C-alpha cells in the first residue's frame, strides 16, 4: 500500500499504481510524459574522475571520463492520447480540492494534449501555458530551431488554488538602467516564459538518465504551487528530479515509473531522503 504521506519510489505501471490510491491525496502533480517521438531515447552515462594523466580541465586539474552503460526508454505509443487519457483521469481524481496539475510536453504534441486536458479538467480550470525556453544544442539550417517546451497548468478549482506569489524567485532585469538601482537590485518576477538552461552535460545534477529536467524549473513550480507540508506526485518520474526538488523544499514525494533503469537511478539519487521502495 502506497502512503502519500511518505517518500515513495514505485516501480510499476503508473495507471495500476494510481488506481490503488485514495481520492484527493496529492496537493500537486507534475508530469513529463514521453513526447511520442516514435523512437527510443538513448543517453550514454559518463562521469569525470580526477586523474593526473588525463586531460587538463577546470582549475588546472586533470580528469578522465568513465563511460557506463547506455540508458534508454521507449518514446513511442501507437495512440499517445489514448495512452494518456486514463492516466489523466486518475490524476484528476488524486488531486486535492485546491490542487494543481503541471503537464510538461513539447510542441509536437502540445496542442493535441491541451484539447485532451480541457476535456478532462474543463477549460475553465486552465490557468496558464508556461513556455520553458532554453538555448543549447544543435541548430537546424532548414527551419527555426525548436528550443522550448510547454507546461500547462490546470487547477482543480479555478478560484481556489495555491499560488504563493512571495515565494517566486526573482530574475534580473534585461535593461536594469531603465528601472533604477532599487528595482534592479531586487529583480523582477518571471512571466509565463521561463528562460533556463537544460541540465548541463557535466553538471552536478546530471544522472545520465534521458530527458532529465532541471531542478530550477521543478523547484519553482513546487515552491510556488504547494504548501510547505504538501504531497507531490510524478507518475512519469524518470530520473526523479521532481522527488529531489520536492524533498529539498520539505514536501513528501511519490515517484512512479515502469522502467527498471529509472527505478535504479531514483533509488540511488533519492536514498538520503528516507524513501519507501515499492516493486
C-alpha positions in Angstrom: 0.0 0.0 0.0 1.4 3.4 -1.0 1.2 6.0 1.7 1.2 9.5 0.1 2.5 10.9 3.4 5.8 9.1 2.9 8.6 9.5 0.3 7.8 6.7 -2.2 9.7 5.3 -5.2 7.5 2.9 -7.1 8.4 0.5 -9.9 5.1 -0.2 -11.6 2.7 0.7 -14.4 1.6 4.1 -13.3 -2.1 3.5 -14.1 -2.3 0.4 -12.0 -0.4 2.2 -9.1 -2.6 5.3 -9.2 -5.8 3.2 -9.2 -4.8 1.8 -5.8 -4.5 5.3 -4.2 -7.3 7.2 -2.3 -9.1 10.2 -3.7 -7.7 13.7 -3.3 -4.4 12.5 -1.7 -2.0 14.8 -3.5 -1.6 18.6 -3.5 0.5 18.9 -6.6 1.1 16.7 -9.6 3.9 17.3 -12.2 4.3 15.0 -15.1 6.7 15.0 -18.0 5.3 12.1 -20.2 7.2 10.6 -23.1 7.0 13.1 -26.0 5.9 10.4 -28.5 8.8 11.0 -30.9 8.4 7.4 -32.2 11.9 6.3 -31.2 13.9 5.1 -28.2 15.7 7.8 -26.3 19.3 6.9 -25.5 22.0 8.5 -23.4 25.5 7.4 -22.6 26.2 7.8 -18.9 29.6 9.3 -18.1 31.3 10.6 -15.0 34.5 12.7 -14.7 37.2 11.4 -12.3 40.4 13.2 -11.1 43.4 11.7 -12.9 46.8 13.3 -13.2 47.4 11.5 -16.5 44.2 12.8 -18.1 43.1 15.9 -19.9 43.6 19.3 -18.1 40.4 20.9 -17.2 38.7 23.3 -14.8 41.2 24.8 -12.2 44.2 23.2 -13.9 43.2 19.8 -12.7 43.3 16.7 -14.9 40.3 14.4 -15.4 39.4 11.3 -17.3 35.9 10.2 -18.4 34.5 6.9 -17.2 31.8 5.6 -19.5 29.0 3.5 -18.2 26.0 1.7 -19.7 23.6 3.2 -22.2 20.3 4.1 -20.6 17.1 4.2 -22.6 13.4 4.4 -22.5 10.7 3.9 -25.1 9.2 7.1 -26.5 6.6 5.6 -28.8 2.9 4.9 -28.3 0.6 3.8 -31.0 -2.1 6.2 -29.8 -0.5 8.8 -27.5 -3.7 10.4 -26.4 -5.4 7.1 -25.7 -2.4 6.2 -23.6 -2.6 9.5 -21.7 -6.4 9.7 -21.2 -6.9 7.2 -18.3 -3.8 8.4 -16.5 -5.0 12.0 -16.6 -8.4 10.9 -15.4 -6.7 9.3 -12.4 -4.6 12.3 -11.9 -7.7 14.5 -11.6 -9.2 12.0 -9.0 -6.0 12.1 -6.9 -5.7 15.9 -6.7 -6.8 17.7 -3.6 -9.7 20.3 -4.0 -7.1 23.2 -4.2 -4.5 21.1 -6.0 -2.8 21.7 -9.4 -1.6 19.6 -12.3 1.5 20.7 -14.3 1.8 18.9 -17.6 5.1 19.2 -19.5 5.2 18.4 -23.2 6.9 19.6 -26.4 5.5 21.5 -29.3 4.8 18.4 -31.5 2.1 17.1 -29.1 1.2 20.2 -27.0 -1.9 21.3 -29.0 -3.4 17.8 -29.0 -2.7 17.4 -25.3 -4.3 20.8 -24.5 -7.6 19.6 -26.1 -7.5 16.4 -24.1 -6.7 18.2 -20.8 -9.6 20.6 -21.5 -11.9 17.7 -21.9 -10.8 16.0 -18.7 -10.4 19.0 -16.4 -12.6 21.6 -18.1 -11.4 24.7 -20.0 -12.2 27.0 -17.0 -9.6 25.1 -14.9 -6.9 26.0 -17.3 -4.8 28.7 -15.7 -1.5 29.1 -17.6 0.6 27.9 -20.5 4.2 28.3 -19.4 6.9 28.3 -22.1 10.3 26.9 -20.9 12.9 28.3 -23.3 16.5 27.2 -23.5 19.4 27.8 -25.8 21.5 24.7 -26.1 22.2 22.0 -28.6 22.2 21.7 -32.4 20.6 24.3 -34.7 18.6 23.4 -37.8 19.5 25.1 -41.0 16.2 24.3 -42.6 13.8 25.9 -40.0 13.8 28.0 -36.8 15.5 25.7 -34.2 13.0 24.3 -31.7 14.3 25.4 -28.3 11.3 25.4 -26.0 8.8 23.1 -24.2 5.3 23.8 -22.9 4.0 23.3 -19.4 0.2 23.5 -19.0 -1.1 24.4 -15.5 -4.6 23.3 -14.5 -6.2 23.9 -11.1 -8.9 21.7 -9.6 -10.7 24.9 -8.6 -10.0 27.9 -10.7 -10.9 30.3 -7.8 -9.1 28.4 -5.1 -5.6 27.2 -5.8 -2.1 27.6 -4.3 -0.1 30.4 -5.8 2.4 31.8 -3.3 3.5 35.0 -5.1 6.0 35.9 -2.4 7.9 32.6 -2.9 8.6 33.4 -6.6 12.3 33.6 -7.3 13.3 36.9 -8.9 15.3 37.3 -12.1 17.5 40.1 -13.4 16.0 42.9 -15.5 17.2 42.8 -19.1 17.7 46.6 -19.1 18.4 47.4 -15.4 19.4 51.0 -16.2 15.8 51.7 -17.2 14.2 50.8 -13.8 16.6 52.3 -11.3 19.0 50.8 -8.7 16.5 49.7 -6.2 14.3 47.7 -8.6 17.4 46.4 -10.4 18.9 45.1 -7.2 15.6 43.4 -6.2 15.0 41.9 -9.6 11.6 41.1 -11.2 9.2 38.2 -11.1 9.2 35.9 -14.2 6.4 35.9 -16.7 4.9 32.8 -18.3 8.1 32.5 -20.4 10.9 30.9 -18.3 14.5 31.1 -19.6 16.5 28.3 -18.1 19.3 26.1 -19.5 18.9 22.4 -19.8 20.8 20.2 -17.3 24.5 20.7 -18.2 26.3 17.7 -19.5 28.9 17.9 -16.8 26.7 19.4 -14.1 26.2 18.1 -10.6 22.6 17.4 -11.4 23.3 15.1 -14.3 22.3 11.5 -13.6 22.8 10.1 -17.1 19.1 9.3 -17.4 17.5 10.6 -20.7 15.3 13.6 -20.8 16.2 14.9 -17.3 14.7 18.2 -16.4 16.4 21.0 -14.4 15.8 21.2 -10.7 15.4 25.0 -11.0 12.2 24.5 -13.1 10.7 22.0 -10.7 11.7 23.9 -7.6 9.9 27.0 -8.9 6.7 25.0 -9.5 6.8 23.2 -6.2 7.8 26.2 -4.1 5.1 28.5 -5.5 2.2 26.0 -6.1 2.3 23.9 -2.9 2.3 24.4 0.9 5.3 23.5 3.0 3.8 20.1 4.0 2.4 19.2 0.6 2.4 15.8 -1.0 3.7 15.8 -4.6 3.2 13.1 -7.3 5.1 12.4 -10.5 3.9 9.3 -12.3 6.4 9.6 -15.2 9.2 10.1 -12.8 12.3 9.2 -14.9 15.4 10.2 -13.0 13.5 11.5 -10.0 14.1 15.3 -10.4 10.6 16.1 -9.1 11.3 14.0 -6.0 14.6 15.7 -5.3 13.1 19.2 -5.8 10.2 18.3 -3.5 12.3 16.8 -0.8 14.7 19.8 -0.8 11.7 22.0 -0.2 10.4 19.8 2.6 7.5 18.2 0.7 6.7 14.5 0.5 7.0 12.8 -2.8 5.7 9.8 -4.7 7.7 8.9 -7.8 6.3 6.2 -10.2 8.0 4.8 -13.2 7.7 1.4 -15.1 11.3 1.5 -16.3 13.8 -0.5 -14.1 16.6 1.9 -15.1 14.6 4.8 -13.8 13.8 3.0 -10.5 17.5 2.2 -10.0 18.5 5.8 -10.8 15.9 7.2 -8.3 16.9 4.7 -5.6 20.4 6.0 -5.8 19.6 9.7 -6.2 16.9 9.9 -3.5 18.4 7.5 -0.9 19.2 10.3 1.5 15.5 11.2 1.8 14.4 8.1 3.7 12.3 6.5 0.9 9.9 3.6 0.9 10.5 1.4 -2.1 7.7 -0.4 -4.0 8.4 -3.0 -6.7 
